[in-house]
């Protein structure tokens, strides 16, 4: 019975095991330690994420600092475990490192906001954040349809609960219900697509699907049918048109700290599963899914940017902005397969396109964290600071933080020389290299339209009288982190090569 049983390697999944253990331990600590401020729970959560960041980042830093290519190659080897259901490669490691840092920043920004709201400052908030992070880690390292689904549902269920945590708010409860119902529908699409692909190939393993497709002995009709449902499920998780209905309502209805979490870290995991499923598993169907993604991308850039112009609530504006940004990111993935006869894959342009999409996601997460961090810093008990009018005259209240918000808005609009500009430029460069000039023109056009609503925020800050003339107050720690976030947007705009090179090397070693 146990002749063929193989003990799985646990070390590749050790961070996931550690995080799951710590989440349960923190839940227990919060039950037995009576502290209305949840200081111990908060510190334990941040300590767990910091430990993961150091644990996984230290070997790479040591190899880079020592200029030791052999050591770097050794720590970035591709390792499969749990019957090839889980993979650890350099792309997974890099995305997880950004994930840990992002969730730490999210919790830091959220701390004072939670303290001002007793209904949110519960131990469950931190535990659910850790379980959501665990779900994203599983998604990033998934090499099996079942693993993807487990990670996705762990993330989704945690976020559903977090959106609904403010039980006294009708808007939050409504947003949670919409998110839950539409999320269940999207999961159904994804599962149905996976089942069709399994029916056509006879395997649930992503690398196994790729091998079967290379062999050519598959039912193409069933495969394409499954691909349509699979792309629909992925499109919902990315929040692109026409599966974007949940984004504005959830962003607006959720507590701002939860909106920050939803709008940042999950984008890293969503990028990973798109790469795993479409590039690693279904690359031979690239011509088919490329056309689907182009339609999703163009519609997202169009509707996202045009709808954002009409918004007066900053969170809803950023929700439509997220739709347009994810549409822009998809351009990099669509152009990874050049439009040549037979859809042949040219390695160098493909690597450039995929790394530009990865760089775009990372830059977007950095900009989103800073923007929502500004909203959280301005919020007070009973005041959300999420209307555009709340930013009127910010320059008179605090010139420094008006400058930080200006940099964030300019970066999102793609103004040189901020990180958002180089993120857009790298994607457009990949699109032009693929020969799809019309697509590049469309992307530039909608980016120019999108610049309007970002610049409107700048106009309100610098040219309108403040509704509240009192100086902007915030703790020194919050001021330092917001400043660092804003300056990082400027710094990586001037020196984007560091992250771009990391993305390219990670994908080169992983795909």
C-alpha positions as CSV (number, residue, x, y, z in Angstrom):
1,X,0.0,0.0,0.0
2,X,2.9,2.4,0.9
3,X,5.3,1.1,-1.7
4,X,5.0,4.2,-3.9
5,X,4.6,6.7,-1.1
6,X,7.2,9.5,-1.2
7,X,7.7,11.8,1.7
8,X,7.4,15.4,0.3
9,X,10.1,17.9,0.7
10,X,8.9,20.3,3.3
11,X,11.6,23.0,3.1
12,X,10.3,24.6,-0.1
13,X,6.9,25.2,1.6
14,X,8.5,26.0,5.1
15,X,7.4,29.7,4.9
16,X,3.8,28.7,4.3
17,X,3.9,26.2,7.1
18,X,5.5,28.8,9.4
19,X,2.9,31.4,8.5
20,X,-0.1,29.0,9.1
21,X,1.4,28.0,12.5
22,X,1.9,31.6,13.5
23,X,-1.6,32.6,12.4
24,X,-3.1,30.0,14.6
25,X,-0.8,30.9,17.5
26,X,-1.6,34.6,17.2
27,X,-5.3,33.7,17.2
28,X,-4.8,31.9,20.5
29,X,-2.7,34.7,22.0
30,X,-5.4,37.2,21.1
31,X,-8.0,35.1,23.0
32,X,-6.0,34.9,26.2
33,X,-4.3,38.3,26.3
34,X,-6.7,41.1,27.2
35,X,-5.6,44.2,25.4
36,X,-8.1,46.6,23.8
37,X,-5.4,48.1,21.6
38,X,-4.3,44.6,20.3
39,X,-0.7,45.8,20.5
40,X,0.7,42.3,21.1
41,X,-1.4,40.8,18.3
42,X,-0.2,43.6,15.9
43,X,3.4,43.2,16.8
44,X,3.3,39.4,16.5
45,X,1.7,39.8,13.1
46,X,4.3,42.2,11.9
47,X,7.1,40.1,13.5
48,X,5.9,37.1,11.5
49,X,5.9,38.9,8.2
50,X,9.3,40.5,9.0
51,X,10.7,37.0,9.8
52,X,9.5,35.7,6.5
53,X,11.0,38.7,4.7
54,X,14.4,38.1,6.3
55,X,14.2,34.4,6.0
56,X,13.6,34.3,2.2
57,X,15.5,37.5,1.3
58,X,18.7,36.9,3.2
59,X,20.1,34.2,0.9
60,X,19.6,36.3,-2.2
61,X,21.1,39.4,-0.6
62,X,24.1,37.4,0.6
63,X,24.7,36.0,-2.9
64,X,24.3,39.5,-4.6
65,X,26.4,41.3,-2.0
66,X,29.1,38.6,-2.3
67,X,28.9,38.9,-6.2
68,X,28.6,35.1,-6.2
69,X,26.6,34.0,-9.3
70,X,27.0,30.3,-8.3
71,X,25.3,30.9,-4.9
72,X,22.6,32.9,-6.6
73,X,21.9,30.1,-9.0
74,X,21.8,27.6,-6.2
75,X,19.2,29.5,-4.1
76,X,17.1,30.1,-7.3
77,X,16.8,26.5,-8.5
78,X,13.3,25.3,-9.4
79,X,12.1,22.8,-6.8
80,X,8.8,20.8,-7.0
81,X,7.2,19.1,-4.0
82,X,3.9,17.6,-2.8
83,X,3.6,15.5,-6.0
84,X,4.5,18.5,-8.2
85,X,1.5,20.5,-6.8
86,X,3.8,23.1,-5.3
87,X,6.7,24.8,-7.0
88,X,9.4,27.1,-5.6
89,X,11.3,29.2,-8.2
90,X,12.8,32.6,-8.4
91,X,9.6,34.3,-9.7
92,X,7.7,32.8,-6.7
93,X,10.4,34.0,-4.2
94,X,10.6,37.5,-5.7
95,X,6.8,38.0,-5.7
96,X,6.6,36.6,-2.1
97,X,9.2,39.0,-0.9
98,X,7.2,41.9,-2.4
99,X,4.1,40.4,-0.9
100,X,5.5,40.3,2.7
101,X,6.8,43.9,2.4
102,X,3.4,45.0,1.0
103,X,1.3,43.4,3.7
104,X,3.6,44.8,6.4
105,X,3.2,48.3,4.9
106,X,-0.6,47.8,4.7
107,X,-0.8,46.9,8.4
108,X,1.4,49.8,9.4
109,X,-0.8,52.3,7.4
110,X,-3.9,50.7,8.9
111,X,-2.8,50.8,12.6
112,X,-4.1,54.2,13.6
113,X,-7.2,53.8,11.4
114,X,-8.1,50.6,13.3
115,X,-7.4,52.1,16.7
116,X,-10.0,54.8,15.9
117,X,-12.6,52.2,15.1
118,X,-13.4,49.6,17.8
119,X,-15.5,47.4,15.6
120,X,-12.5,46.8,13.3
121,X,-9.6,46.6,15.8
122,X,-10.1,42.9,16.6
123,X,-7.7,40.1,16.7
124,X,-9.6,38.5,13.8
125,X,-8.5,41.4,11.5
126,X,-4.8,40.4,11.9
127,X,-5.4,36.7,11.7
128,X,-7.5,37.1,8.6
129,X,-4.8,39.2,7.0
130,X,-2.3,36.4,7.7
131,X,-4.6,33.8,6.2
132,X,-5.1,36.0,3.2
133,X,-1.3,36.3,2.8
134,X,-1.0,32.5,3.1
135,X,-3.6,32.1,0.3
136,X,-1.6,34.4,-1.9
137,X,1.6,32.6,-1.1
138,X,0.0,29.3,-2.1
139,X,-1.3,30.9,-5.4
140,X,2.1,32.2,-6.3
141,X,3.7,28.7,-5.9
142,X,0.9,26.7,-7.3
143,X,1.7,24.1,-10.0
144,X,-1.7,22.3,-9.9
145,X,-5.3,23.4,-10.5
146,X,-6.3,22.2,-7.1
147,X,-3.5,24.2,-5.4
148,X,-4.5,27.3,-7.2
149,X,-8.1,26.9,-6.1
150,X,-7.2,26.2,-2.5
151,X,-5.0,29.4,-2.4
152,X,-7.6,31.4,-4.2
153,X,-10.4,30.4,-1.9
154,X,-8.3,31.0,1.2
155,X,-7.6,34.5,0.0
156,X,-11.2,35.2,-1.1
157,X,-12.9,33.9,2.1
158,X,-10.6,36.0,4.3
159,X,-11.3,39.1,2.2
160,X,-15.1,38.5,2.3
161,X,-15.0,38.4,6.1
162,X,-12.8,41.5,6.3
163,X,-15.0,43.6,4.1
164,X,-18.0,42.7,6.3
165,X,-16.2,43.3,9.6
166,X,-17.8,46.7,10.1
167,X,-21.2,45.1,10.9
168,X,-22.8,48.4,11.8
169,X,-22.3,49.7,8.2
170,X,-25.0,48.9,5.7
171,X,-22.6,49.9,2.9
172,X,-19.9,47.5,4.1
173,X,-22.4,44.6,4.5
174,X,-23.8,45.2,1.0
175,X,-20.3,45.3,-0.5
176,X,-19.4,42.0,1.2
177,X,-22.5,40.3,-0.1
178,X,-21.8,41.5,-3.7
179,X,-18.2,40.4,-3.4
180,X,-19.2,37.0,-2.0
181,X,-21.9,36.3,-4.6
182,X,-19.8,37.4,-7.6
183,X,-16.7,35.8,-6.2
184,X,-18.6,32.4,-6.0
185,X,-19.7,32.9,-9.6
186,X,-16.1,33.6,-10.7
187,X,-14.9,30.5,-8.8
188,X,-17.5,28.5,-10.6
189,X,-16.2,29.8,-14.0
190,X,-12.6,29.0,-13.0
191,X,-13.5,25.4,-11.8
192,X,-15.6,24.7,-14.9
193,X,-12.7,25.8,-17.1
194,X,-10.2,23.7,-15.2
195,X,-12.5,20.7,-15.4
196,X,-12.8,21.1,-19.2
197,X,-9.0,21.3,-19.5
198,X,-8.7,18.2,-17.3
199,X,-11.2,16.4,-19.5
200,X,-9.1,17.3,-22.6
201,X,-5.7,16.6,-21.2
202,X,-6.2,14.0,-18.4
203,X,-4.1,15.9,-15.9
204,X,-4.5,18.7,-13.3
205,X,-0.8,19.5,-13.1
206,X,0.1,22.7,-14.9
207,X,3.4,21.4,-16.3
208,X,1.6,18.1,-17.2
209,X,-1.0,20.1,-19.1
210,X,1.8,21.8,-21.1
211,X,3.4,18.4,-21.9
212,X,0.1,16.9,-23.1
213,X,-0.6,19.9,-25.3
214,X,2.9,19.6,-26.8
215,X,2.1,16.0,-27.6
216,X,-0.8,17.2,-29.7
217,X,-3.2,14.3,-28.9
218,X,-6.0,16.4,-27.2
219,X,-9.6,17.4,-28.0
220,X,-9.1,21.0,-29.2
221,X,-12.8,21.9,-29.0
222,X,-13.1,20.9,-25.3
223,X,-9.8,22.7,-24.6
224,X,-10.9,26.0,-26.1
225,X,-14.2,25.8,-24.4
226,X,-12.4,25.3,-21.0
227,X,-10.0,28.1,-21.9
228,X,-12.8,30.6,-22.3
229,X,-14.2,29.8,-18.8
230,X,-10.6,29.8,-17.3
231,X,-9.9,33.3,-18.7
232,X,-13.3,34.5,-17.5
233,X,-12.4,33.4,-13.9
234,X,-9.0,35.0,-14.1
235,X,-10.5,38.2,-15.4
236,X,-12.7,38.4,-12.4
237,X,-9.9,38.0,-10.0
238,X,-7.9,40.7,-11.8
239,X,-11.0,42.9,-11.9
240,X,-11.0,43.6,-15.6
241,X,-13.9,44.5,-17.9
242,X,-16.5,42.9,-18.3
243,X,-15.9,41.1,-15.0
244,X,-15.3,44.4,-13.0
245,X,-18.7,44.9,-11.5
246,X,-17.6,44.2,-7.9
247,X,-14.5,46.4,-7.9
248,X,-16.1,49.9,-7.4
249,X,-18.7,48.8,-4.8
250,X,-16.2,46.7,-2.8
251,X,-13.5,49.5,-2.8
252,X,-16.1,52.0,-1.7
253,X,-18.0,49.9,0.8
254,X,-15.1,48.2,2.5
255,X,-13.2,49.9,5.4
256,X,-10.4,51.9,3.9
257,X,-7.7,49.7,5.5
258,X,-9.3,46.6,3.9
259,X,-9.6,48.4,0.5
260,X,-5.9,49.0,0.7
261,X,-5.3,45.3,1.2
262,X,-7.6,44.3,-1.6
263,X,-6.2,46.8,-4.0
264,X,-2.5,46.0,-3.5
265,X,-1.1,42.6,-2.5
266,X,-3.6,40.3,-4.4
267,X,-2.5,41.8,-7.7
268,X,0.9,40.1,-7.2
269,X,-0.8,36.7,-6.7
270,X,-3.2,37.3,-9.6
271,X,-0.2,38.0,-11.9
272,X,1.5,34.8,-10.7
273,X,-1.5,32.5,-11.5
274,X,-2.0,34.2,-14.9
275,X,1.6,33.3,-15.7
276,X,1.4,29.8,-14.3
277,X,-1.8,28.9,-16.1
278,X,-1.5,30.7,-19.4
279,X,2.3,30.9,-20.0
280,X,3.5,27.8,-18.2
281,X,0.5,25.6,-18.9
282,X,-1.3,26.8,-22.0
283,X,1.4,28.4,-24.0
284,X,0.5,26.3,-27.1
285,X,-2.9,28.0,-27.0
286,X,-1.3,31.4,-26.9
287,X,-2.9,32.6,-30.1
288,X,-6.3,31.9,-28.6
289,X,-5.9,33.4,-25.2
290,X,-3.9,36.3,-26.6
291,X,-7.0,37.5,-28.5
292,X,-9.2,37.2,-25.4
293,X,-6.7,39.2,-23.3
294,X,-6.4,41.9,-25.9
295,X,-10.2,42.4,-25.8
296,X,-10.2,42.4,-22.0
297,X,-7.3,44.8,-22.0
298,X,-8.7,47.4,-24.4
299,X,-12.2,47.3,-22.7
300,X,-10.6,47.7,-19.3
301,X,-8.5,50.7,-20.3
302,X,-11.5,52.3,-22.0
303,X,-14.2,51.8,-19.4
304,X,-11.8,52.2,-16.4
305,X,-10.5,55.5,-17.5
306,X,-13.7,57.0,-18.7
307,X,-15.8,55.9,-15.7
308,X,-13.1,57.2,-13.3
309,X,-13.6,60.8,-14.6
310,X,-17.2,60.9,-13.3
311,X,-16.3,59.8,-9.7
312,X,-16.4,62.2,-6.8
313,X,-15.4,59.6,-4.2
314,X,-11.6,59.0,-4.2
315,X,-11.9,55.2,-3.4
316,X,-14.3,54.7,-6.3
317,X,-12.0,56.7,-8.6
318,X,-9.1,54.5,-7.6
319,X,-11.3,51.4,-8.2
320,X,-11.9,52.4,-11.8
321,X,-8.2,53.4,-12.0
322,X,-7.3,49.8,-10.9
323,X,-9.4,48.4,-13.7
324,X,-7.5,50.4,-16.2
325,X,-4.1,49.6,-14.7
326,X,-4.8,45.9,-14.8
327,X,-5.9,46.2,-18.4
328,X,-2.6,47.9,-19.1
329,X,-0.7,45.2,-17.3
330,X,-2.4,42.5,-19.5
331,X,-0.8,44.2,-22.6
332,X,2.6,42.9,-21.4
333,X,1.2,39.3,-21.1
334,X,-0.7,39.4,-24.4
335,X,2.4,40.6,-26.4
336,X,4.6,37.9,-24.8
337,X,3.5,35.7,-27.8
338,X,4.3,37.5,-31.0
339,X,1.7,37.8,-33.8
340,X,3.6,35.6,-36.2
341,X,2.4,32.6,-38.2
342,X,1.6,29.8,-35.9
343,X,2.0,31.9,-32.8
344,X,5.7,30.9,-32.4
345,X,7.3,32.0,-29.2
346,X,10.5,34.2,-29.5
347,X,12.3,34.0,-26.2
348,X,13.9,37.4,-25.9
349,X,10.8,39.6,-26.8
350,X,8.6,37.2,-24.7
351,X,10.9,37.6,-21.7
352,X,10.9,41.4,-22.1
353,X,7.1,41.5,-22.4
354,X,6.5,39.3,-19.3
355,X,9.0,41.1,-17.2
356,X,7.5,44.4,-18.2
357,X,4.1,43.1,-17.0
358,X,5.7,42.0,-13.7
359,X,7.4,45.3,-13.2
360,X,4.1,47.1,-13.9
361,X,2.3,45.1,-11.2
362,X,5.0,45.8,-8.6
363,X,5.0,49.5,-9.5
364,X,1.2,49.6,-9.3
365,X,1.3,48.0,-5.8
366,X,3.8,50.6,-4.7
367,X,1.7,53.5,-5.9
368,X,-1.5,52.1,-4.6
369,X,-0.1,51.6,-1.1
370,X,1.1,55.2,-1.0
371,X,-2.2,56.6,-2.2
372,X,-4.3,54.7,0.2
373,X,-1.8,55.4,2.9
374,X,-2.4,59.1,2.4
375,X,-6.2,58.6,2.8
376,X,-5.6,56.6,6.0
377,X,-3.3,59.2,7.4
378,X,-5.9,61.9,6.8
379,X,-8.8,59.8,8.2
380,X,-10.0,60.4,11.8
381,X,-12.6,58.7,14.0
382,X,-15.9,59.3,12.2
383,X,-14.2,60.8,9.2
384,X,-13.0,58.7,6.2
385,X,-11.2,61.3,4.1
386,X,-12.2,59.4,0.9
387,X,-14.0,62.2,-1.0
388,X,-12.1,64.3,-3.6
389,X,-13.2,67.4,-1.7
390,X,-11.4,66.2,1.4
391,X,-8.1,66.9,-0.4
392,X,-8.9,70.5,-1.2
393,X,-6.2,72.9,-0.1
394,X,-3.9,70.1,1.2
395,X,-0.9,72.2,0.2
396,X,-1.9,74.9,2.7
397,X,-2.4,72.3,5.4
398,X,0.8,70.4,4.7
399,X,3.1,71.3,1.7
400,X,5.2,68.2,2.3
401,X,2.4,65.7,2.1
402,X,0.7,67.5,-0.8
403,X,4.0,67.0,-2.6
404,X,4.0,63.3,-1.7
405,X,0.4,63.0,-3.0
406,X,1.4,64.9,-6.2
407,X,4.2,62.4,-6.9
408,X,1.9,59.5,-6.4
409,X,-0.7,61.0,-8.7
410,X,1.9,61.9,-11.3
411,X,3.3,58.4,-11.2
412,X,-0.2,56.8,-11.7
413,X,-0.8,59.1,-14.6
414,X,2.5,58.1,-16.2
415,X,4.2,61.5,-16.0
416,X,8.0,61.3,-16.4
417,X,10.2,60.6,-14.4
418,X,8.3,58.5,-11.8
419,X,8.1,54.8,-11.6
420,X,4.6,54.7,-13.2
421,X,6.0,56.3,-16.3
422,X,8.7,53.7,-16.8
423,X,6.2,50.9,-16.0
424,X,4.0,52.1,-18.8
425,X,6.9,52.7,-21.1
426,X,8.3,49.2,-20.7
427,X,4.9,47.7,-21.5
428,X,4.5,50.0,-24.5
429,X,8.0,49.0,-25.7
430,X,7.0,45.4,-25.6
431,X,3.8,46.1,-27.5
432,X,5.6,47.9,-30.2
433,X,8.2,45.2,-30.4
434,X,5.4,42.7,-31.1
435,X,4.3,44.8,-34.1
436,X,0.9,45.6,-32.7
437,X,1.2,49.4,-33.2
438,X,-2.5,50.0,-33.0
439,X,-2.6,48.5,-29.5
440,X,0.2,50.8,-28.4
441,X,-1.7,53.8,-29.8
442,X,-4.9,52.8,-28.0
443,X,-3.0,52.4,-24.7
444,X,-1.4,55.8,-25.0
445,X,-4.7,57.4,-25.9
446,X,-6.5,56.0,-22.8
447,X,-3.5,56.9,-20.6
448,X,-3.8,60.5,-21.7
449,X,-7.6,60.4,-20.9
450,X,-6.8,58.8,-17.5
451,X,-4.3,61.6,-16.7
452,X,-7.2,64.0,-16.3
453,X,-8.6,62.5,-13.1
454,X,-5.2,62.2,-11.5
455,X,-4.4,65.8,-12.3
456,X,-7.7,66.8,-10.9
457,X,-6.6,65.7,-7.5
458,X,-3.4,67.8,-7.8
459,X,-5.6,70.8,-8.9
460,X,-7.7,70.4,-5.7
461,X,-4.7,70.2,-3.5
462,X,-2.9,73.3,-4.9
463,X,-5.6,75.6,-6.2
464,X,-8.7,75.2,-4.0
465,X,-9.3,76.5,-0.5
466,X,-9.3,73.8,2.2
467,X,-12.6,72.7,3.7
468,X,-10.6,72.2,7.0
469,X,-7.8,74.7,7.5
470,X,-6.3,72.9,10.5
471,X,-2.7,71.6,9.9
472,X,-2.5,67.9,9.0
473,X,-1.5,65.9,12.0
474,X,0.1,62.4,12.0
475,X,2.5,60.4,14.1
476,X,6.2,60.5,13.2
477,X,6.3,56.9,12.2
478,X,3.4,57.4,9.8
479,X,5.0,60.5,8.4
480,X,8.3,58.6,7.8
481,X,6.7,55.7,6.1
482,X,4.4,57.8,3.8
483,X,7.5,59.9,2.9
484,X,9.6,56.8,2.2
485,X,6.7,55.4,0.0
486,X,6.4,58.6,-2.0
487,X,10.2,59.0,-2.4
488,X,10.4,55.4,-3.5
489,X,8.0,56.2,-6.4
490,X,10.4,59.0,-7.4
491,X,13.6,57.0,-6.8
492,X,12.5,53.9,-8.7
493,X,11.4,56.2,-11.5
494,X,14.9,57.6,-11.8
495,X,16.6,54.2,-11.3
496,X,14.1,51.6,-12.6
497,X,16.8,49.2,-13.7
498,X,17.1,47.5,-10.3
499,X,13.5,46.2,-10.2
500,X,13.3,45.7,-14.0
501,X,16.5,43.5,-14.0
502,X,15.2,41.5,-11.0
503,X,11.9,40.8,-12.8
504,X,13.7,39.8,-16.0
505,X,16.2,37.5,-14.2
506,X,13.4,36.0,-12.1
507,X,11.3,35.1,-15.1
508,X,14.4,33.9,-17.0
509,X,15.2,31.4,-14.2
510,X,11.5,30.4,-13.8
511,X,9.8,30.0,-17.1
